[in-house]
Amino acid sequence: MLFEYAHKALEKAEYKKLDDGTWFAEISGFEGVWANGKTVEECSTELLEEC
């Protein structure tokens, strides 16, 4: 159940490519939950760990 909740939250994630080529993501409504990675996939994985 928690796994499903976290994956549903990821559907609301907003990704932005930064000037240095890395990716930043956050989930609206989840204050303090954000991630940064070299690729979108890495960023998404880190974001899932933060949920």
Rosetta constraint file for C-alpha pairs under 8 A:
AtomPair CA 1 CA 5 HARMONIC 6.30 0.50
AtomPair CA 2 CA 6 HARMONIC 6.21 0.50
AtomPair CA 3 CA 7 HARMONIC 6.31 0.50
AtomPair CA 4 CA 8 HARMONIC 6.16 0.50
AtomPair CA 5 CA 9 HARMONIC 6.23 0.50
AtomPair CA 6 CA 10 HARMONIC 6.36 0.50
AtomPair CA 6 CA 48 HARMONIC 6.61 0.50
AtomPair CA 6 CA 51 HARMONIC 5.99 0.50
AtomPair CA 7 CA 11 HARMONIC 6.72 0.50
AtomPair CA 7 CA 48 HARMONIC 7.42 0.50
AtomPair CA 8 CA 12 HARMONIC 7.36 0.50
AtomPair CA 9 CA 13 HARMONIC 6.94 0.50
AtomPair CA 9 CA 27 HARMONIC 7.08 0.50
AtomPair CA 10 CA 27 HARMONIC 7.11 0.50
AtomPair CA 10 CA 44 HARMONIC 7.76 0.50
AtomPair CA 10 CA 47 HARMONIC 7.80 0.50
AtomPair CA 10 CA 48 HARMONIC 7.06 0.50
AtomPair CA 12 CA 27 HARMONIC 5.92 0.50
AtomPair CA 12 CA 28 HARMONIC 6.95 0.50
AtomPair CA 13 CA 25 HARMONIC 6.38 0.50
AtomPair CA 13 CA 26 HARMONIC 5.53 0.50
AtomPair CA 13 CA 27 HARMONIC 4.44 0.50
AtomPair CA 13 CA 28 HARMONIC 6.99 0.50
AtomPair CA 14 CA 25 HARMONIC 5.42 0.50
AtomPair CA 14 CA 26 HARMONIC 5.60 0.50
AtomPair CA 14 CA 27 HARMONIC 6.24 0.50
AtomPair CA 14 CA 28 HARMONIC 7.77 0.50
AtomPair CA 15 CA 23 HARMONIC 6.76 0.50
AtomPair CA 15 CA 24 HARMONIC 5.70 0.50
AtomPair CA 15 CA 25 HARMONIC 4.40 0.50
AtomPair CA 15 CA 26 HARMONIC 6.94 0.50
AtomPair CA 15 CA 40 HARMONIC 7.73 0.50
AtomPair CA 16 CA 23 HARMONIC 5.71 0.50
AtomPair CA 16 CA 24 HARMONIC 5.26 0.50
AtomPair CA 16 CA 25 HARMONIC 6.32 0.50
AtomPair CA 17 CA 21 HARMONIC 6.24 0.50
AtomPair CA 17 CA 22 HARMONIC 5.93 0.50
AtomPair CA 17 CA 23 HARMONIC 4.57 0.50
AtomPair CA 17 CA 24 HARMONIC 6.40 0.50
AtomPair CA 18 CA 22 HARMONIC 5.46 0.50
AtomPair CA 18 CA 23 HARMONIC 5.79 0.50
AtomPair CA 18 CA 24 HARMONIC 6.92 0.50
AtomPair CA 21 CA 38 HARMONIC 7.21 0.50
AtomPair CA 22 CA 36 HARMONIC 7.01 0.50
AtomPair CA 22 CA 37 HARMONIC 5.71 0.50
AtomPair CA 22 CA 38 HARMONIC 4.58 0.50
AtomPair CA 22 CA 39 HARMONIC 6.45 0.50
AtomPair CA 23 CA 36 HARMONIC 5.49 0.50
AtomPair CA 23 CA 37 HARMONIC 5.28 0.50
AtomPair CA 23 CA 38 HARMONIC 6.08 0.50
AtomPair CA 23 CA 39 HARMONIC 6.16 0.50
AtomPair CA 23 CA 40 HARMONIC 6.07 0.50
AtomPair CA 23 CA 43 HARMONIC 6.40 0.50
AtomPair CA 24 CA 34 HARMONIC 7.32 0.50
AtomPair CA 24 CA 35 HARMONIC 5.73 0.50
AtomPair CA 24 CA 36 HARMONIC 4.50 0.50
AtomPair CA 24 CA 37 HARMONIC 6.74 0.50
AtomPair CA 24 CA 43 HARMONIC 6.78 0.50
AtomPair CA 25 CA 34 HARMONIC 5.54 0.50
AtomPair CA 25 CA 35 HARMONIC 5.28 0.50
AtomPair CA 25 CA 36 HARMONIC 6.47 0.50
AtomPair CA 25 CA 43 HARMONIC 6.78 0.50
AtomPair CA 25 CA 44 HARMONIC 7.50 0.50
AtomPair CA 25 CA 47 HARMONIC 7.20 0.50
AtomPair CA 26 CA 30 HARMONIC 7.84 0.50
AtomPair CA 26 CA 33 HARMONIC 6.06 0.50
AtomPair CA 26 CA 34 HARMONIC 4.35 0.50
AtomPair CA 26 CA 35 HARMONIC 6.56 0.50
AtomPair CA 26 CA 47 HARMONIC 7.51 0.50
AtomPair CA 27 CA 31 HARMONIC 7.83 0.50
AtomPair CA 27 CA 33 HARMONIC 6.63 0.50
AtomPair CA 27 CA 34 HARMONIC 6.97 0.50
AtomPair CA 33 CA 47 HARMONIC 7.19 0.50
AtomPair CA 33 CA 50 HARMONIC 6.07 0.50
AtomPair CA 33 CA 51 HARMONIC 6.82 0.50
AtomPair CA 34 CA 47 HARMONIC 6.02 0.50
AtomPair CA 34 CA 50 HARMONIC 7.25 0.50
AtomPair CA 35 CA 43 HARMONIC 5.69 0.50
AtomPair CA 35 CA 44 HARMONIC 7.45 0.50
AtomPair CA 35 CA 46 HARMONIC 5.77 0.50
AtomPair CA 35 CA 47 HARMONIC 5.03 0.50
AtomPair CA 35 CA 50 HARMONIC 7.74 0.50
AtomPair CA 36 CA 42 HARMONIC 7.89 0.50
AtomPair CA 36 CA 43 HARMONIC 5.18 0.50
AtomPair CA 36 CA 46 HARMONIC 7.36 0.50
AtomPair CA 37 CA 41 HARMONIC 7.94 0.50
AtomPair CA 37 CA 42 HARMONIC 5.24 0.50
AtomPair CA 37 CA 43 HARMONIC 4.33 0.50
AtomPair CA 37 CA 46 HARMONIC 7.63 0.50
AtomPair CA 38 CA 42 HARMONIC 6.46 0.50
AtomPair CA 38 CA 43 HARMONIC 7.09 0.50
AtomPair CA 39 CA 43 HARMONIC 6.14 0.50
AtomPair CA 40 CA 44 HARMONIC 6.02 0.50
AtomPair CA 41 CA 45 HARMONIC 6.17 0.50
AtomPair CA 42 CA 46 HARMONIC 6.24 0.50
AtomPair CA 43 CA 47 HARMONIC 6.08 0.50
AtomPair CA 44 CA 48 HARMONIC 6.17 0.50
AtomPair CA 45 CA 49 HARMONIC 6.43 0.50
AtomPair CA 46 CA 50 HARMONIC 6.44 0.50
AtomPair CA 47 CA 51 HARMONIC 6.54 0.50
